[in-house]
Amino acid sequence: MFKQRMMWILWPAFLMAGVIEMLVFSLADPQELYWFGHHLEFSRQTLYTLSFFVFWLVTSISGALTILLSLSPNEVNRR
């Protein structure tokens, strides 16, 4: 059951991370991004990759919280 729940979380999160990536970088050029007032000295490909994994992490956390909230109290306390 654990593997199935992980797929319920990770696969939709992967797809949504790709959608978010397309939306964000259709509006912002990665070479013009600043972090706390400093220009980011990474290549475009590096910024695309890093941002994709950040988006995937955030959407995975959201999915994991959804799964956690869908569990009954007995299932939560059993672990």
Rosetta constraint file for C-alpha pairs under 8 A:
AtomPair CA 1 CA 5 HARMONIC 6.25 0.50
AtomPair CA 2 CA 6 HARMONIC 6.18 0.50
AtomPair CA 3 CA 7 HARMONIC 6.31 0.50
AtomPair CA 4 CA 8 HARMONIC 6.25 0.50
AtomPair CA 5 CA 9 HARMONIC 6.31 0.50
AtomPair CA 5 CA 67 HARMONIC 7.75 0.50
AtomPair CA 6 CA 10 HARMONIC 5.89 0.50
AtomPair CA 7 CA 11 HARMONIC 5.51 0.50
AtomPair CA 8 CA 12 HARMONIC 6.86 0.50
AtomPair CA 8 CA 63 HARMONIC 7.89 0.50
AtomPair CA 9 CA 13 HARMONIC 6.25 0.50
AtomPair CA 9 CA 60 HARMONIC 5.84 0.50
AtomPair CA 9 CA 63 HARMONIC 5.09 0.50
AtomPair CA 9 CA 64 HARMONIC 5.98 0.50
AtomPair CA 9 CA 67 HARMONIC 7.83 0.50
AtomPair CA 10 CA 14 HARMONIC 5.95 0.50
AtomPair CA 10 CA 60 HARMONIC 5.87 0.50
AtomPair CA 10 CA 63 HARMONIC 7.84 0.50
AtomPair CA 11 CA 15 HARMONIC 6.41 0.50
AtomPair CA 12 CA 16 HARMONIC 6.11 0.50
AtomPair CA 13 CA 17 HARMONIC 5.95 0.50
AtomPair CA 13 CA 56 HARMONIC 5.67 0.50
AtomPair CA 13 CA 57 HARMONIC 7.89 0.50
AtomPair CA 13 CA 59 HARMONIC 5.04 0.50
AtomPair CA 13 CA 60 HARMONIC 5.21 0.50
AtomPair CA 13 CA 63 HARMONIC 7.15 0.50
AtomPair CA 14 CA 18 HARMONIC 6.46 0.50
AtomPair CA 14 CA 56 HARMONIC 5.66 0.50
AtomPair CA 14 CA 59 HARMONIC 7.96 0.50
AtomPair CA 14 CA 60 HARMONIC 7.97 0.50
AtomPair CA 15 CA 19 HARMONIC 6.50 0.50
AtomPair CA 16 CA 20 HARMONIC 6.05 0.50
AtomPair CA 16 CA 56 HARMONIC 7.54 0.50
AtomPair CA 16 CA 59 HARMONIC 7.26 0.50
AtomPair CA 17 CA 21 HARMONIC 5.97 0.50
AtomPair CA 17 CA 52 HARMONIC 6.03 0.50
AtomPair CA 17 CA 53 HARMONIC 7.74 0.50
AtomPair CA 17 CA 55 HARMONIC 5.03 0.50
AtomPair CA 17 CA 56 HARMONIC 4.90 0.50
AtomPair CA 17 CA 59 HARMONIC 6.97 0.50
AtomPair CA 18 CA 22 HARMONIC 6.30 0.50
AtomPair CA 18 CA 52 HARMONIC 6.88 0.50
AtomPair CA 19 CA 23 HARMONIC 6.27 0.50
AtomPair CA 20 CA 24 HARMONIC 5.99 0.50
AtomPair CA 20 CA 55 HARMONIC 7.18 0.50
AtomPair CA 21 CA 25 HARMONIC 6.05 0.50
AtomPair CA 21 CA 48 HARMONIC 7.62 0.50
AtomPair CA 21 CA 51 HARMONIC 7.29 0.50
AtomPair CA 21 CA 52 HARMONIC 6.15 0.50
AtomPair CA 21 CA 55 HARMONIC 7.49 0.50
AtomPair CA 22 CA 26 HARMONIC 5.87 0.50
AtomPair CA 23 CA 27 HARMONIC 6.74 0.50
AtomPair CA 24 CA 28 HARMONIC 6.13 0.50
AtomPair CA 25 CA 29 HARMONIC 6.12 0.50
AtomPair CA 25 CA 30 HARMONIC 7.09 0.50
AtomPair CA 28 CA 32 HARMONIC 7.58 0.50
AtomPair CA 28 CA 33 HARMONIC 7.88 0.50
AtomPair CA 29 CA 33 HARMONIC 7.08 0.50
AtomPair CA 30 CA 44 HARMONIC 5.85 0.50
AtomPair CA 30 CA 47 HARMONIC 6.48 0.50
AtomPair CA 30 CA 48 HARMONIC 7.57 0.50
AtomPair CA 31 CA 40 HARMONIC 7.42 0.50
AtomPair CA 31 CA 42 HARMONIC 7.94 0.50
AtomPair CA 31 CA 43 HARMONIC 7.48 0.50
AtomPair CA 31 CA 44 HARMONIC 6.43 0.50
AtomPair CA 32 CA 39 HARMONIC 7.44 0.50
AtomPair CA 33 CA 39 HARMONIC 6.40 0.50
AtomPair CA 33 CA 40 HARMONIC 6.34 0.50
AtomPair CA 34 CA 38 HARMONIC 5.27 0.50
AtomPair CA 34 CA 39 HARMONIC 4.56 0.50
AtomPair CA 34 CA 40 HARMONIC 5.75 0.50
AtomPair CA 35 CA 39 HARMONIC 6.44 0.50
AtomPair CA 35 CA 40 HARMONIC 6.60 0.50
AtomPair CA 42 CA 46 HARMONIC 6.08 0.50
AtomPair CA 42 CA 47 HARMONIC 6.43 0.50
AtomPair CA 43 CA 47 HARMONIC 6.40 0.50
AtomPair CA 44 CA 48 HARMONIC 6.12 0.50
AtomPair CA 45 CA 49 HARMONIC 6.13 0.50
AtomPair CA 46 CA 50 HARMONIC 6.07 0.50
AtomPair CA 47 CA 51 HARMONIC 5.91 0.50
AtomPair CA 48 CA 52 HARMONIC 6.04 0.50
AtomPair CA 49 CA 53 HARMONIC 6.43 0.50
AtomPair CA 50 CA 54 HARMONIC 6.30 0.50
AtomPair CA 51 CA 55 HARMONIC 6.05 0.50
AtomPair CA 52 CA 56 HARMONIC 6.04 0.50
AtomPair CA 53 CA 57 HARMONIC 6.02 0.50
AtomPair CA 54 CA 58 HARMONIC 6.22 0.50
AtomPair CA 55 CA 59 HARMONIC 6.16 0.50
AtomPair CA 56 CA 60 HARMONIC 5.90 0.50
AtomPair CA 57 CA 61 HARMONIC 6.19 0.50
AtomPair CA 58 CA 62 HARMONIC 6.36 0.50
AtomPair CA 59 CA 63 HARMONIC 6.20 0.50
AtomPair CA 60 CA 64 HARMONIC 6.04 0.50
AtomPair CA 61 CA 65 HARMONIC 6.14 0.50
AtomPair CA 62 CA 66 HARMONIC 6.29 0.50
AtomPair CA 63 CA 67 HARMONIC 6.28 0.50
AtomPair CA 64 CA 68 HARMONIC 6.10 0.50
AtomPair CA 65 CA 69 HARMONIC 6.08 0.50
AtomPair CA 66 CA 70 HARMONIC 6.24 0.50
AtomPair CA 67 CA 71 HARMONIC 6.59 0.50
AtomPair CA 68 CA 76 HARMONIC 7.84 0.50
AtomPair CA 71 CA 75 HARMONIC 6.01 0.50
AtomPair CA 71 CA 76 HARMONIC 6.45 0.50
AtomPair CA 72 CA 76 HARMONIC 6.46 0.50
AtomPair CA 73 CA 77 HARMONIC 6.09 0.50
AtomPair CA 74 CA 78 HARMONIC 5.97 0.50
AtomPair CA 75 CA 79 HARMONIC 7.02 0.50
